[in-house]
Amino acid sequence: MGLLKLFKDWKELERKLRRSFTKRDKILQENKIDVIQLKEKIVSKLDIRLMIIDEVRAEIKRESRTPRTIARTSQRKRVDKKLDKIEIMQEIGSMLQKGLSTTEIYNVLVIQKAIIKKTCFYKYLKEVRKHIARTPRTNSANK
C-alpha cells in the first residue's frame, strides 16, 4: 500500500516503469554495441601482433647465419675485446701516472665500476708495468 501512495494511480506507475525499462534497454543496447566494437579492436590488435611476429620470423630467416656471417661476428667480438683491453690498460696506466696505488686502482676498476674481474686486472696491471718499465723516462733535472 505504501507504494500506491507514491503514485496517484496504476496508470502513472505503469508509465514510469515503462520509461525506466526503455531507458535501461537503450543503455543495454549501447553497451552491447560498445562491447562488439571493443571485440573488433581486440581482434585487430591481435592480428597486428601476429603480422609483426610473422615479419620478424621472415626477417630472421632472410638473415640466416651462414659461416661467413658467423666468422664476421666472431671477428667483431675479438676486435671489440681487444679494444676494450687497450682502453682498460690505458686507464690503468693513467691512474698509475697520477700516483694512485694498486689497491686504489683495483677498487675503482674492479669494485666500483666493475669493468673487469680481479684476475684480468692483475694481468693488465702487469702488462702496463712492463710497458712503463720499457719506455725511457727523460728527467729534466739531469739536464
C-alpha positions in Angstrom: 0.0 0.0 0.0 2.9 2.4 0.7 3.9 2.1 -3.0 0.4 3.2 -4.1 0.6 6.4 -2.0 3.6 7.5 -4.1 1.7 7.2 -7.4 -1.8 8.5 -7.9 -3.0 5.6 -9.9 -1.8 2.4 -11.6 -1.5 4.0 -15.0 1.1 6.5 -13.8 3.0 3.7 -12.2 2.9 1.7 -15.4 4.2 4.7 -17.5 7.1 5.3 -15.1 8.0 1.7 -15.2 7.8 1.5 -18.9 10.0 4.7 -19.3 12.6 3.3 -16.9 12.7 -0.1 -18.7 13.1 1.6 -22.1 16.0 3.7 -20.7 17.5 0.5 -19.4 17.0 -1.2 -22.7 18.7 1.7 -24.6 21.7 1.6 -22.2 22.0 -2.2 -22.6 21.8 -1.9 -26.4 24.5 0.9 -26.4 26.7 -1.3 -24.1 26.3 -4.3 -26.5 27.4 -2.1 -29.4 30.4 -0.9 -27.4 31.3 -4.4 -26.5 31.1 -5.6 -30.1 33.3 -2.6 -31.2 35.9 -3.4 -28.5 36.0 -7.0 -29.5 36.7 -6.0 -33.1 39.5 -3.8 -31.9 41.0 -6.5 -29.8 40.9 -8.9 -32.7 42.6 -6.4 -34.9 45.4 -5.7 -32.4 45.9 -9.5 -32.1 46.1 -9.7 -35.9 48.6 -6.8 -35.9 50.8 -8.6 -33.4 50.7 -11.8 -35.4 51.6 -9.9 -38.5 54.6 -8.4 -36.7 55.7 -11.7 -35.4 55.5 -13.2 -38.9 57.5 -10.3 -40.3 60.2 -10.8 -37.6 60.4 -14.5 -38.3 60.7 -13.9 -42.1 63.5 -11.3 -41.4 65.4 -13.8 -39.3 65.1 -16.5 -42.0 66.4 -14.0 -44.6 69.4 -13.2 -42.4 70.2 -16.8 -41.7 73.6 -17.4 -40.1 75.9 -18.6 -42.8 79.5 -19.5 -42.0 80.6 -16.2 -43.4 78.4 -14.1 -41.1 79.4 -16.3 -38.1 83.1 -15.5 -38.9 82.3 -11.8 -39.2 80.6 -11.7 -35.8 83.3 -13.7 -34.1 85.9 -11.4 -35.7 84.0 -8.3 -34.4 83.9 -9.8 -31.0 87.6 -10.3 -31.0 88.3 -6.8 -32.2 85.9 -5.3 -29.6 87.6 -7.3 -26.9 91.0 -6.1 -28.0 89.8 -2.5 -28.0 88.3 -2.9 -24.5 91.6 -4.4 -23.3 93.5 -1.5 -24.7 91.2 1.1 -23.2 91.4 -0.5 -19.7 95.1 -0.8 -19.9 95.3 2.9 -20.8 93.1 3.8 -17.9 95.3 1.7 -15.6 98.4 3.5 -17.0 96.9 6.9 -16.5 96.0 6.1 -12.9 99.5 4.8 -12.2 100.9 8.0 -13.6 98.6 10.0 -11.3 100.2 8.2 -8.4 97.4 6.0 -7.3 98.2 2.8 -5.5 97.4 -0.6 -6.8 94.6 -1.1 -4.3 93.1 2.3 -5.2 93.1 1.4 -8.9 91.7 -2.0 -8.0 88.9 -0.5 -6.0 87.9 1.9 -8.8 88.1 -0.6 -11.8 87.0 -3.9 -10.2 84.8 -2.9 -7.3 83.2 0.4 -8.1 83.0 0.4 -11.9 83.0 -3.4 -12.3 84.7 -3.1 -15.7 86.9 -6.2 -15.3 87.4 -9.1 -13.0 90.2 -9.5 -10.4 92.4 -11.8 -12.5 92.2 -9.7 -15.6 93.0 -6.6 -13.5 96.3 -8.0 -12.2 97.1 -9.4 -15.7 96.6 -6.0 -17.3 98.5 -4.2 -14.4 101.4 -6.5 -15.0 101.4 -5.7 -18.8 101.1 -1.9 -18.1 104.0 -2.0 -15.6 106.2 -3.9 -18.2 105.3 -1.3 -20.8 106.1 1.6 -18.4 109.4 0.0 -17.5 110.4 -0.3 -21.2 109.7 3.3 -22.0 112.6 5.6 -21.3 112.0 8.4 -18.9 113.5 11.8 -19.5 114.5 13.6 -16.4 114.6 17.4 -16.7 116.7 17.7 -13.5 119.7 15.9 -15.1 119.9 18.4 -18.0 
